[in-house]
Amino acid sequence: MYEFEEQRWRLYALLSVIAIFVLVLAVRLFDIQVLQNARYSALAKKEHWREEVIPARRGTIFDASGHELATSVEFESLYAITNQITNPEKIASALAPIVNVPEADLLARLAVRQTAPVLLKALVPTEEAEAVRKLRIGEVYFDTTFKRAYPEGNIAGQLLGLVGRDYQGLTGIEAAFDADLAGKPGSLLAERDTGGDEIALSPSQYSQPHDGADVVLTIDRYVQRVAERELGNAVKKHRAAGGTIVVMEPSTGAILAIANRPTFAFDDPNLFAPNKIGLYKNPAVADAWEPGSIFKIVTMAAGLDARAVTPDESFNNTGSFAYAGGVVRNVITRLGPETMAQVLQRSSNIGASYVSTKLGAERFYRYVSAFGFGQPTGIEIPGEATGIVRTPRTGNWYPFDLAANSFGQGISVTPIQMVAAVSAAVNGGTLMRPYVVKEVIGKNEKNGRRVYQPTILRQVISPTTSQTLVKMLVSAVEVVEGGQVRMARVPDYQVGGKTGTAQIPTNQGYTSADTIASFVGFGPADEARFVALIKLDSPQDSPWGETTAAPAFKNVAEQLFAYMRVPPAKAQYRDGNLAGAVSVTRTGSP
C-alpha cells in the first residue's frame, strides 16, 4: 500500500511538471502568436523580404558643343547582411579568392553585427560579380552604384566640382546644380529565396528611379584646354605660386574657359585628404585681389564717358601727383605733357589719378559700381566673393583712396568681375551677366528643360565712349615708345588690352618683394570675340605683367584666332596717333 501511494505521488509530481511546462509553453505561444504577433511577423517578413534601393543615374555635364566633361558609369558593389550570418569564416573563405580582398579583411567586416548592410567591396568587376552570384550566399548581395567618370580628363576641375562618396555634389557645378543632377532613387521590395535572389512569382513593390538632368555649360573644351595649357606653362616658366585665366565672350557674357593653378586631379587617390581641401574652391570667383593697372581701363572709361577728359587731352607730368595728403608716383618716370591715350600706353599712375580727381569721388564710384565691382556677378559657381570697394558712404574711406583706387590700389576685385567689366567697356558699353550654364535638360516632364539666355544688366558707358576706349586700348598694345617691345602683340591681328603689376598688401603696408602680374585683353579689336584675363601670383623671374602675363595672353589669343577662324587684319599707325588705331583691312573670307 505504501509503495502504491509513493508511485502515485511520483506520477502526480511528473504530471504537475508536465502541466507547468505545457502552461509555460502555452503562455509563451500566446505571447508570440497573439500579443507580439506584429513584431514577429515583421521579423519574419524582414528575413524573407528585402527592400533594395535602386540608385538614379547622376546627370552628365557637357561642354557647349556636347562633349562629356563629367558622366556616370554603372558598377556593382558587394554588401553583406551581417546580423543574419552564422558562419562568417566560411563566407570569408569563399569570397576572398574571388573578389581579391584578403580573407582577414572580409572576416573583420562580416563580424560586425548590425542591421545596416556592410560594404564588402565597392565597384566589383563584372566577372567577379558573376562568380559571387554562383555561390548563392543568401546573406550577401549586390547593389548597383555609379562612379563619376571624366572623358576629357582632368580639365576644369574646380569649375565642374567634386562628388562625394554619398554621390552628392560637394563643390562647383556639381554642388550648385545637385538638385538637378542627382535625380531621385527608386526601390524594390521583394521576397527573396535562400540565395538572396528575388522570387519571380512572388508579389513585389517597385518604385522606378528618375535619372538626373544633364547640365550643358558654356565652356568650350578646346578653349579650356588652351587656357589650362598656357596657364600651366606661364606658372612654370615664371615660377609663380599660381594663377588664373578667364575667357569670356563679351557680346553674351558666356564663359568660354576658367583655368586655375594650383588645382586638383579627379584621379588623385588622395583627393579627399585634408591637405587638398584648399584646392576645391574656384579662385576665379572666390578670390579677390588688388588689380593694379588693369583697373585703369575702368577709370579711363568713366572719365571719357562723363566727359571729364578726352583722349587727346594732356596734362603736365611732373613726376609726382600730390593729393589729399598723399603722393602718387610712376614706376617709370616720363616728364612733360602726357595725353590720356599715353596714360594707358605708359600705364601712368599719375595720369589715372588725374582722371579720377577730375571726375570727383561721387561720379568715380558711381561708375565703379555700375561696372559691377563690390557686388557679386551672379555667376552660377558657388562661393563667389564680392570684392572690397570703399566709398565716401562706407565710413572707412579716405580722400586719398580716390587717387589710389584709380590705378587699382586699395580696391579688391575678383577675376570674373574684372573680365565682365572689361567686356562691357569694349562691347559698346553694355554690361552682361557672366554665366557658365547654357541649359539644364531634364529626363521627364517634372524636371524639364531650362535654357539660360544672355542677360543684359545695364548700359554702363555709351557706345561712342566704348569705341574710343577700344582705340586707346589697341594703342596701348600696338604703340611702341623708346624701343619697348609690346609682349601682347599678335602678328597679323589687332588686339587691345592693358597690363597690371599689383603690389601685395601686408600688415606692414605694400611689399615690393612680391607682385601679382596680370594682363586683360580682347580681340579682334573691331568686334571682340573674346576677352581674356591672365593673372599670375608672385612670379619669381620678373614682377611685371608686361613680361609675364602679356606673353601668355598672346599665346592664348593666337590659338583662339585660329580656332574661331578669325581672318587676319592689318592696322595702320602714325607715331602713336589714334586716328588709324582701328582702321582695319581684312584679308581672306569671314
Residue pairs with C-beta under 8 A, 6 or more apart in sequence:
32 40
33 40
47 84
48 191
48 192
49 189
49 190
49 191
49 192
50 81
50 141
50 189
50 190
50 192
50 196
51 187
51 188
51 189
52 141
52 143
52 187
52 188
52 189
52 190
53 143
53 185
53 186
53 187
54 144
54 185
54 186
54 187
54 188
54 207
54 208
54 209
55 143
55 144
55 145
55 146
55 167
55 185
55 209
56 182
56 183
56 184
56 185
56 186
56 209
56 210
56 211
56 212
57 72
57 74
57 146
57 183
57 209
57 211
57 212
58 72
58 146
58 148
58 163
58 167
58 181
58 182
58 183
58 211
58 212
59 72
59 180
59 181
59 182
59 183
59 211
59 212
59 213
59 214
59 215
59 443
60 68
60 70
60 71
60 72
60 214
60 215
61 68
61 69
61 70
61 71
61 160
61 173
61 174
61 181
61 214
61 215
61 216
61 217
62 68
62 69
62 214
62 215
62 216
62 217
63 69
63 152
63 216
63 217
63 219
63 220
63 221
63 224
64 216
64 217
64 218
64 219
64 220
64 254
64 256
64 438
65 220
65 221
66 216
67 151
67 152
67 221
68 151
68 152
69 150
69 151
69 152
69 155
69 156
69 160
69 217
69 219
69 221
70 148
70 149
70 150
70 160
70 174
71 148
71 149
71 150
71 151
72 146
72 147
72 148
72 149
73 146
73 147
73 148
73 149
74 144
74 145
74 146
75 122
75 123
75 124
75 144
75 145
75 146
75 147
76 123
76 124
76 126
76 129
76 142
76 143
76 144
76 145
77 119
77 121
77 122
77 123
77 124
77 142
77 143
77 145
78 95
78 99
78 119
78 120
78 121
78 124
78 129
78 132
78 140
78 141
78 142
79 117
79 118
79 119
79 120
79 140
79 141
79 142
79 143
80 91
80 109
80 110
80 117
80 118
80 120
80 139
80 140
81 117
81 139
81 140
81 141
82 88
82 109
82 110
82 111
82 112
82 113
82 114
82 118
82 139
83 113
83 114
83 115
84 138
84 139
85 91
85 110
85 139
88 107
88 110
88 111
89 107
91 106
91 110
91 137
91 139
91 140
92 103
92 106
92 107
92 110
93 103
94 135
94 137
95 101
95 106
95 120
95 132
95 135
95 137
95 140
96 102
96 103
96 106
98 128
98 131
98 132
98 135
99 106
99 120
99 121
99 124
99 128
99 132
100 128
101 120
101 121
106 120
109 118
109 119
109 120
110 118
110 120
112 118
117 143
120 140
122 145
123 145
123 147
124 132
124 142
129 142
132 140
132 142
133 142
136 194
136 195
136 196
136 197
137 195
137 196
138 192
138 193
138 194
138 195
138 196
139 196
140 196
141 196
145 167
146 167
148 163
148 266
150 160
150 266
150 267
152 221
154 263
154 264
154 265
154 266
154 267
155 221
155 224
155 225
155 228
156 219
156 224
156 228
156 258
156 259
157 263
157 264
157 265
157 266
158 171
158 172
158 258
158 260
158 263
158 264
158 279
158 280
158 281
158 282
158 283
158 284
159 172
159 173
159 217
159 219
159 258
159 282
159 381
159 436
160 172
160 173
160 174
161 169
161 170
161 171
161 172
161 173
161 174
161 175
161 176
161 280
161 382
162 169
162 170
162 171
162 172
162 174
162 271
162 280
163 169
163 170
163 174
164 170
165 272
167 182
168 178
168 182
169 175
169 176
169 177
169 178
169 181
169 182
170 280
171 280
171 281
171 382
172 282
172 381
172 382
173 215
173 217
173 380
173 381
173 436
173 437
174 181
175 382
176 380
176 381
176 382
177 213
177 215
177 380
177 437
177 440
180 212
180 213
180 215
180 440
180 442
180 447
181 212
181 213
181 215
182 212
183 209
183 210
183 211
183 212
183 213
183 443
184 209
184 210
185 209
186 206
186 207
186 208
186 209
186 210
187 205
187 206
187 207
188 198
188 204
188 205
188 206
188 207
189 204
189 205
189 206
190 198
190 199
190 202
190 204
190 205
191 198
191 199
191 202
191 203
191 204
192 198
192 199
193 199
198 204
210 443
210 444
210 446
210 447
211 443
212 443
213 440
213 441
213 442
213 443
213 447
214 440
214 441
215 437
215 439
215 440
215 441
216 437
216 438
216 439
216 440
216 441
217 436
217 437
217 438
218 249
218 254
218 255
218 256
218 435
218 436
218 437
218 438
219 255
219 256
219 257
219 258
219 436
220 256
220 257
222 563
223 247
223 256
223 257
223 530
223 560
223 563
224 256
224 257
224 258
224 259
226 257
226 556
226 559
226 560
226 563
227 245
227 246
227 247
227 257
227 258
227 259
227 532
227 556
228 245
228 257
228 259
230 245
230 534
230 552
230 555
230 556
230 559
231 243
231 244
231 245
231 259
231 260
231 261
231 534
231 552
232 261
233 552
233 555
234 240
234 243
234 534
234 536
234 548
234 549
234 551
234 552
235 242
235 243
235 261
235 536
237 541
238 517
238 536
238 539
238 540
238 541
238 542
238 548
239 539
239 540
239 541
240 261
240 517
240 536
240 537
240 538
240 539
240 540
240 548
241 537
241 538
242 260
242 261
242 262
242 283
242 536
242 537
243 260
243 261
243 534
243 535
243 536
243 537
244 258
244 259
244 260
244 261
244 283
244 284
244 287
244 415
244 533
244 534
244 535
245 257
245 258
245 259
245 532
245 533
245 534
245 535
245 552
245 556
246 255
246 257
246 258
246 259
246 284
246 415
246 416
246 419
246 532
246 533
247 255
247 256
247 257
247 258
247 419
247 530
247 531
247 532
247 556
247 560
248 254
248 255
248 256
248 419
248 420
248 423
248 434
248 530
248 531
248 532
249 255
249 256
249 529
249 530
250 422
250 423
250 424
250 426
250 427
250 432
250 522
250 528
250 530
250 531
251 427
251 432
251 454
251 528
252 432
252 454
253 420
253 423
253 432
253 433
253 434
253 435
253 454
253 455
254 434
254 435
254 436
254 438
254 454
255 379
255 416
255 434
255 435
255 436
256 530
258 282
258 284
258 436
260 282
260 283
260 284
262 279
263 279
264 271
264 276
264 279
264 280
265 271
268 276
270 276
281 287
281 383
282 381
282 383
283 415
284 381
284 414
284 415
284 416
285 377
285 379
285 381
285 383
285 384
285 385
285 414
285 415
285 416
286 383
286 384
286 385
286 414
287 385
287 414
287 415
288 385
288 386
288 387
288 388
288 412
288 413
288 414
289 412
289 413
289 502
289 516
289 535
290 408
290 409
290 410
290 411
290 412
290 502
290 503
290 504
290 505
290 516
291 408
291 411
291 412
291 413
291 418
291 500
291 502
291 518
292 407
292 408
292 409
292 500
292 501
292 502
292 503
292 515
292 516
292 518
292 545
293 347
293 349
293 352
293 407
293 408
293 498
293 499
293 500
293 501
293 502
293 545
294 408
294 418
294 422
294 498
294 499
294 500
294 518
294 519
294 520
294 533
294 545
295 405
295 406
295 407
295 408
295 411
295 413
295 418
295 500
296 343
296 344
296 347
296 352
296 406
296 407
296 408
296 498
297 344
297 421
297 422
297 425
297 469
297 473
297 498
297 520
298 367
298 368
298 371
298 373
298 421
298 425
299 352
299 355
299 356
299 364
299 406
299 407
300 309
300 340
300 343
300 344
300 352
300 355
300 469
300 472
301 367
301 371
301 425
301 460
301 461
301 465
301 466
301 469
302 308
302 355
302 359
302 363
302 364
302 367
302 368
302 461
303 309
303 340
303 355
303 356
303 358
303 359
304 310
304 311
304 340
304 461
304 465
304 468
304 469
305 367
305 429
305 460
305 461
305 462
305 465
306 359
306 363
306 367
308 355
308 358
308 359
308 363
309 340
309 354
309 355
309 358
310 340
311 339
311 340
311 341
311 468
311 471
311 472
311 578
312 339
312 340
312 341
312 578
313 339
313 340
314 337
314 338
314 339
314 340
314 342
315 337
315 338
315 351
315 354
316 336
316 337
316 338
317 330
317 333
317 334
317 335
317 336
317 337
317 338
317 348
317 350
317 351
318 335
319 329
319 330
319 333
319 335
319 350
320 327
320 328
320 329
320 350
321 327
321 328
321 329
321 349
321 350
321 353
321 354
321 403
322 328
323 353
323 357
323 399
323 400
323 402
323 403
324 398
324 399
324 400
324 402
324 403
325 399
325 400
326 400
326 403
326 404
328 349
328 350
328 353
328 403
328 404
328 407
329 349
329 350
330 346
330 348
330 349
330 350
331 349
331 501
332 346
334 346
334 348
338 346
338 348
338 350
338 351
340 351
340 355
340 472
341 472
341 475
341 576
341 578
342 348
342 351
342 576
343 351
343 352
343 354
343 355
344 472
344 473
344 475
344 476
344 498
345 475
345 476
345 479
345 481
345 576
346 481
347 476
347 498
347 499
349 406
349 407
352 406
352 407
353 403
353 406
353 407
355 406
356 364
356 402
356 403
356 405
356 406
357 402
357 403
359 367
360 402
361 391
361 392
361 399
361 402
362 392
364 402
364 405
364 406
365 389
365 391
365 392
367 460
367 461
368 374
368 389
368 405
368 411
369 375
369 389
370 431
370 458
370 460
371 421
371 424
371 425
371 431
371 460
372 417
372 420
372 421
372 424
372 431
372 457
373 387
373 389
373 411
373 413
373 417
373 421
374 386
374 387
374 388
374 389
375 386
376 384
376 385
376 386
377 384
377 414
377 416
377 417
377 420
377 433
377 434
378 384
378 433
378 434
379 416
379 433
379 434
379 435
379 436
380 435
380 436
380 437
381 436
384 414
384 416
385 414
387 411
387 412
387 413
387 414
387 417
388 411
388 412
389 405
389 411
389 412
390 396
390 397
390 401
390 405
390 410
390 411
391 397
401 410
404 410
404 411
405 411
408 500
408 502
409 502
409 503
409 510
413 421
415 533
415 535
416 434
418 520
418 533
419 434
419 520
419 531
419 532
419 533
420 431
420 432
420 433
420 434
421 431
422 520
422 522
422 531
422 533
423 431
423 432
423 522
423 528
423 531
424 430
424 431
424 432
424 460
424 461
425 460
425 461
425 466
425 469
426 466
426 469
426 470
426 473
426 496
426 522
426 528
426 531
427 466
427 528
428 463
428 466
428 467
429 459
429 460
429 461
429 462
429 463
429 465
429 466
430 456
430 458
430 459
430 460
431 456
431 457
431 458
431 459
431 460
432 454
432 455
432 456
432 457
433 454
433 455
433 456
433 457
435 452
435 454
435 455
437 452
438 451
438 452
439 449
439 450
439 451
439 452
440 449
440 450
441 449
442 448
442 449
442 450
461 469
467 582
470 496
470 525
470 582
471 578
471 581
471 582
472 578
472 581
473 496
473 497
473 498
473 521
473 522
474 494
474 495
474 496
474 525
474 571
474 581
474 582
475 573
475 576
475 578
475 581
476 496
476 497
476 498
477 486
477 488
477 489
477 495
477 496
477 497
477 521
478 486
478 489
478 494
478 571
478 573
478 581
479 486
479 573
479 576
480 486
481 576
486 546
486 550
487 546
487 547
487 550
487 551
487 554
488 495
488 497
488 499
488 519
488 521
488 546
488 550
488 551
488 553
488 554
488 557
489 495
489 554
490 523
490 554
490 557
490 558
490 561
492 568
492 569
492 570
493 523
493 524
493 557
493 558
493 561
493 566
493 568
493 569
494 523
494 524
494 525
494 526
494 569
494 571
494 582
494 584
495 521
495 522
495 523
495 524
495 525
495 557
496 521
496 522
496 523
496 525
497 519
497 520
497 521
497 522
497 550
497 553
498 519
498 520
498 521
499 517
499 518
499 519
499 544
499 545
499 546
499 549
499 550
500 516
500 517
500 518
500 519
500 520
500 545
500 549
501 515
501 516
501 517
501 518
501 543
501 544
501 545
501 546
502 515
502 516
502 517
502 518
503 510
503 511
503 512
503 514
503 515
504 510
504 511
504 514
504 515
504 516
504 538
505 511
512 543
514 538
514 543
515 538
515 539
515 543
515 544
516 535
516 536
516 537
516 538
517 535
517 536
517 539
517 542
517 543
517 544
517 545
517 548
517 549
518 533
518 534
518 535
518 536
518 545
518 549
519 533
519 534
519 545
519 546
519 549
519 550
519 552
519 553
520 531
520 532
520 533
520 534
521 531
521 532
521 553
521 557
522 528
522 530
522 531
522 532
523 529
523 530
523 557
523 560
523 561
523 566
524 561
524 566
524 569
524 584
525 569
525 571
525 582
525 584
526 569
526 582
526 584
529 560
529 564
529 566
530 557
530 560
530 564
532 553
532 556
532 557
532 560
534 549
534 550
534 552
534 553
534 556
535 549
536 545
536 548
536 549
536 552
539 548
541 548
542 548
560 566
567 586
567 587
567 588
567 589
567 590
568 587
568 588
569 584
569 585
569 586
569 587
570 584
570 585
570 587
571 580
571 581
571 582
571 583
571 584
572 580
572 583
573 580
573 581
574 580
